[in-house]
Amino acid sequence: MAHPTVSPYFILKDGAAFLSFLTTVFGATTIALHHNDKGGIMHGEAGIGDSVIMFGESSGAFPDETGSVFIYVKDTDETYRKAMAEGSESRQEPSDKDYGRAAGIRDPFGNTWWITQV
């Protein structure tokens, strides 16, 4: 997979759990995992569609940083349901908007995902 020009990068406590969340909720595939000397994920890359989500585990030098991402999905309601089952908090229940069927969740790592189906 070629890397897009811009990719979100998340710094969080548990890289393996974040990758599992991405895989379960968004169907992500693992592109690369580079571990630190303690076995944690120093740098990870996961593919979702034609995009790459990058992430690494926090440390004293690199504390947790949350973000907000807009993501197009095939089925907003199904994606929302999966996210809620994985411990997410609802920011906005699925509803029809002028731009498509949309919802918002805050994942267990503090990041917000604006989910939209067109």
Secondary structure, 3 states (H helix, E strand, C coil): CCCCCCCCEEEECCHHHHHHHHHHHHCCEEEEEEECCCCCEEEEEEEECCEEEEEEECCCCCCCECCEEEEECCCHHHHHHHHHHCCCEEEEEEEEECCEEEEEEECCCCCEEEEEEC
